[in-house]
Amino acid sequence: MMNKRKSLFEYCTTNSEEDLNFKTIDELYDITLSEAEVNITYENYLDDYERIENEFRKITKLDKLDIKFLFFATALQCLRQHTLVFKERVDHKTSDKNVKKGIKESSDRSHKWYNPSLEEIISNPVPFDAMFGSKDYNLGIGGGFGHRAKTLGHDPLLGWIFGTMNIATSTLTTYSFESYHIKTGYTVDNKRRDKISNRASTEKVFKYSVDKLMSGNEGRMILATSLIKEYIHLKSDINTIAGLPIPIVSTVSPKLAEKLANYGFDTANLKTVVTQASGAMIINFFIGMIHRMLYDETKEHSIELYEVKTRKILSYSNLLASTSNVIYVAINAYIGNTKEIRKLDVGGLLVTLYRLISDDKFIHKIKKEFIETELHKKINLELLEEKNKTEELLKNLNYEASSNFV
């Protein structure tokens, strides 16, 4: 039922001074504000909100220069997508030939424990590639990805430490940090091959490696050569069909590392994804930086609202590029051109997802602040006008404005 209370003006002009017994202006409003006035106020608020929201859209709408930035950024992202692609995998022999350029290595080890000569290190294969003799110690080091997941020399991160030390000491260290000596053994058909021959101490592997580093030029040359040999070996293995495990995962579980690799989560693919994502972020950084440099405070509303336009350019360009990439790969996969699948921009897709989430959050925050500020300005203006009217009305009725009115 409609509230029958009188309006502020009607209440004050139709009652005697004795009846006007309110103490504060708030009490006066409580007496006089009707339900209809509340509804009108609410409707006015909605109208103001919609008006300010439209004003925000207008201010942050992309202009002609912004559109040029958008298409330029999209073009750069598309160019990157066709440059940073997943590499084609090759077999181990082909990779060795491409990386080692015909360098021949064969097992011929005759060193004392932990002390191979520089010549022996250069001419022999890396010791952690040894599989012969693993059954004697129940290591389960087989061919393919298995031995790479179980030896730390094949870890793309830990290998730089353990692989280098293994080469310098002619040892093999497993994922469980157990070490073994590698010597030259003979197969049933009398062929020489690196063999896991005795248990070694991982602590001594560290000690002898540090001693070489501190002993002088010869020891440092051995370590430097071992480091280079480790680099060459990782490079020759990374893009093979078997690939290399994701860093450190093998120390947790070689089976998990192998399972991930079977689903495509290995070092080569991880490297490509990181490269793709880095490329996308670099383009976003430079586009955003150049666009911000063109900010003109005489033309733009504020730097915050201009930043909204910059964020829109980055989000839209990433979304356009990623969408076109997915469509391109999907069409090629559908018609049987599976080689083009390697052009799928996984890293770029992840960056696009991040931008859509973070930029939308930023734009929503700026929009909320803008609307609240504009509404606050309007409300303050209305309050000031109402205050002046009320004070004038009370003055005419020989009342002074309450000191509690704000």
Solvent accessible surface area in square Angstrom, and as a share of the most:
residue,aa,sasa,rsa
1,M,213,0.95
2,M,107,0.48
3,N,49,0.25
4,K,163,0.69
5,R,105,0.38
6,K,85,0.36
7,S,44,0.29
8,L,29,0.14
9,F,135,0.56
10,E,77,0.34
11,Y,37,0.14
12,C,0,0.00
13,T,66,0.38
14,T,85,0.49
15,N,42,0.21
16,S,54,0.35
17,E,94,0.42
18,E,144,0.64
19,D,76,0.39
20,L,6,0.03
21,N,120,0.62
22,F,25,0.10
23,K,169,0.72
24,T,26,0.15
25,I,5,0.03
26,D,103,0.54
27,E,76,0.34
28,L,0,0.00
29,Y,58,0.22
30,D,99,0.51
31,I,59,0.30
32,T,2,0.01
33,L,77,0.38
34,S,13,0.09
35,E,81,0.37
36,A,36,0.28
37,E,54,0.24
38,V,76,0.44
39,N,72,0.37
40,I,95,0.48
41,T,88,0.51
42,Y,130,0.49
43,E,100,0.45
44,N,77,0.39
45,Y,94,0.36
46,L,81,0.40
47,D,89,0.46
48,D,20,0.10
49,Y,80,0.30
50,E,100,0.45
51,R,120,0.44
52,I,0,0.00
53,E,31,0.14
54,N,73,0.37
55,E,61,0.27
56,F,7,0.03
57,R,128,0.47
58,K,161,0.68
59,I,42,0.21
60,T,0,0.00
61,K,143,0.61
62,L,25,0.13
63,D,67,0.35
64,K,172,0.73
65,L,85,0.42
66,D,3,0.01
67,I,66,0.33
68,K,141,0.60
69,F,20,0.09
70,L,15,0.08
71,F,125,0.52
72,F,111,0.46
73,A,1,0.01
74,T,18,0.11
75,A,58,0.45
76,L,56,0.28
77,Q,2,0.01
78,C,40,0.24
79,L,120,0.60
80,R,18,0.07
81,Q,5,0.02
82,H,93,0.41
83,T,90,0.52
84,L,52,0.26
85,V,28,0.16
86,F,30,0.12
87,K,130,0.55
88,E,106,0.48
89,R,69,0.25
90,V,49,0.28
91,D,71,0.37
92,H,70,0.31
93,K,170,0.72
94,T,50,0.29
95,S,6,0.04
96,D,35,0.18
97,K,149,0.63
98,N,81,0.42
99,V,35,0.20
100,K,28,0.12
101,K,161,0.68
102,G,51,0.49
103,I,108,0.55
104,K,179,0.76
105,E,55,0.25
106,S,65,0.42
107,S,6,0.04
108,D,81,0.42
109,R,18,0.06
110,S,101,0.65
111,H,16,0.07
112,K,168,0.71
113,W,108,0.38
114,Y,15,0.06
115,N,71,0.36
116,P,3,0.02
117,S,54,0.35
118,L,46,0.23
119,E,123,0.55
120,E,17,0.08
121,I,4,0.02
122,I,95,0.48
123,S,55,0.36
124,N,1,0.01
125,P,36,0.22
126,V,6,0.04
127,P,2,0.01
128,F,0,0.00
129,D,39,0.20
130,A,5,0.04
131,M,77,0.34
132,F,57,0.24
133,G,11,0.11
134,S,6,0.04
135,K,178,0.75
136,D,99,0.51
137,Y,50,0.19
138,N,139,0.71
139,L,25,0.12
140,G,52,0.50
141,I,8,0.04
142,G,34,0.33
143,G,52,0.50
144,G,44,0.43
145,F,21,0.09
146,G,16,0.16
147,H,12,0.05
148,R,11,0.04
149,A,1,0.01
150,K,49,0.21
151,T,3,0.02
152,L,0,0.00
153,G,0,0.00
154,H,0,0.00
155,D,1,0.01
156,P,21,0.13
157,L,97,0.48
158,L,34,0.17
159,G,0,0.00
160,W,99,0.35
161,I,93,0.47
162,F,17,0.07
163,G,0,0.00
164,T,13,0.07
165,M,16,0.07
166,N,0,0.00
167,I,4,0.02
168,A,0,0.00
169,T,0,0.00
170,S,0,0.00
171,T,0,0.00
172,L,0,0.00
173,T,0,0.00
174,T,4,0.03
175,Y,74,0.28
176,S,58,0.37
177,F,92,0.39
178,E,82,0.37
179,S,4,0.03
180,Y,2,0.01
181,H,7,0.03
182,I,0,0.00
183,K,46,0.20
184,T,30,0.18
185,G,8,0.08
186,Y,128,0.49
187,T,22,0.13
188,V,163,0.94
189,D,89,0.46
190,N,118,0.60
191,K,126,0.53
192,R,121,0.44
193,R,124,0.45
194,D,10,0.05
195,K,61,0.26
196,I,0,0.00
197,S,31,0.20
198,N,65,0.33
199,R,150,0.55
200,A,20,0.16
201,S,40,0.26
202,T,28,0.16
203,E,139,0.62
204,K,99,0.42
205,V,0,0.00
206,F,84,0.35
207,K,117,0.49
208,Y,64,0.24
209,S,5,0.03
210,V,79,0.45
211,D,61,0.32
212,K,15,0.06
213,L,88,0.44
214,M,138,0.62
215,S,85,0.55
216,G,23,0.22
217,N,127,0.65
218,E,136,0.61
219,G,7,0.06
220,R,120,0.44
221,M,106,0.48
222,I,12,0.06
223,L,25,0.12
224,A,47,0.36
225,T,25,0.15
226,S,0,0.00
227,L,79,0.39
228,I,104,0.53
229,K,21,0.09
230,E,0,0.00
231,Y,105,0.40
232,I,50,0.25
233,H,5,0.02
234,L,14,0.07
235,K,104,0.44
236,S,0,0.00
237,D,1,0.00
238,I,24,0.12
239,N,39,0.20
240,T,2,0.01
241,I,122,0.62
242,A,33,0.26
243,G,0,0.00
244,L,1,0.01
245,P,1,0.01
246,I,33,0.17
247,P,37,0.23
248,I,81,0.41
249,V,29,0.17
250,S,3,0.02
251,T,37,0.21
252,V,116,0.66
253,S,32,0.21
254,P,14,0.09
255,K,170,0.72
256,L,79,0.39
257,A,2,0.01
258,E,66,0.29
259,K,121,0.51
260,L,50,0.25
261,A,19,0.15
262,N,120,0.61
263,Y,158,0.60
264,G,29,0.28
265,F,121,0.50
266,D,6,0.03
267,T,13,0.07
268,A,7,0.05
269,N,38,0.19
270,L,74,0.37
271,K,119,0.51
272,T,17,0.10
273,V,26,0.15
274,V,82,0.47
275,T,54,0.32
276,Q,0,0.00
277,A,16,0.13
278,S,39,0.25
279,G,14,0.13
280,A,1,0.01
281,M,106,0.47
282,I,99,0.50
283,I,26,0.13
284,N,6,0.03
285,F,120,0.50
286,F,100,0.42
287,I,4,0.02
288,G,0,0.00
289,M,72,0.32
290,I,75,0.38
291,H,0,0.00
292,R,94,0.34
293,M,142,0.63
294,L,90,0.45
295,Y,59,0.23
296,D,50,0.26
297,E,133,0.60
298,T,118,0.68
299,K,168,0.71
300,E,41,0.18
301,H,105,0.47
302,S,32,0.20
303,I,83,0.42
304,E,84,0.38
305,L,6,0.03
306,Y,9,0.03
307,E,26,0.12
308,V,0,0.00
309,K,9,0.04
310,T,1,0.00
311,R,49,0.18
312,K,34,0.15
313,I,1,0.00
314,L,4,0.02
315,S,7,0.05
316,Y,95,0.36
317,S,0,0.00
318,N,4,0.02
319,L,76,0.38
320,L,85,0.42
321,A,2,0.01
322,S,6,0.04
323,T,64,0.37
324,S,50,0.32
325,N,6,0.03
326,V,64,0.37
327,I,92,0.47
328,Y,75,0.29
329,V,11,0.07
330,A,55,0.43
331,I,96,0.49
332,N,15,0.08
333,A,43,0.33
334,Y,193,0.73
335,I,120,0.61
336,G,52,0.50
337,N,60,0.31
338,T,87,0.51
339,K,133,0.56
340,E,28,0.13
341,I,76,0.38
342,R,82,0.30
343,K,39,0.16
344,L,50,0.25
345,D,1,0.00
346,V,46,0.27
347,G,0,0.00
348,G,2,0.02
349,L,58,0.29
350,L,99,0.49
351,V,10,0.06
352,T,9,0.05
353,L,104,0.52
354,Y,138,0.53
355,R,32,0.12
356,L,64,0.32
357,I,111,0.56
358,S,26,0.17
359,D,1,0.01
360,D,95,0.49
361,K,151,0.64
362,F,43,0.18
363,I,32,0.16
364,H,120,0.53
365,K,107,0.45
366,I,9,0.04
367,K,47,0.20
368,K,113,0.48
369,E,77,0.35
370,F,16,0.07
371,I,5,0.02
372,E,92,0.41
373,T,67,0.39
374,E,35,0.16
375,L,18,0.09
376,H,113,0.51
377,K,117,0.50
378,K,59,0.25
379,I,83,0.42
380,N,69,0.35
381,L,103,0.51
382,E,83,0.37
383,L,87,0.43
384,L,98,0.49
385,E,87,0.39
386,E,61,0.27
387,K,70,0.30
388,N,82,0.42
389,K,139,0.59
390,T,5,0.03
391,E,61,0.27
392,E,98,0.44
393,L,25,0.12
394,L,3,0.01
395,K,144,0.61
396,N,104,0.53
397,L,40,0.20
398,N,131,0.67
399,Y,62,0.23
400,E,159,0.71
401,A,41,0.32
402,S,25,0.16
403,S,115,0.74
404,N,99,0.51
405,F,41,0.17
406,V,160,0.92
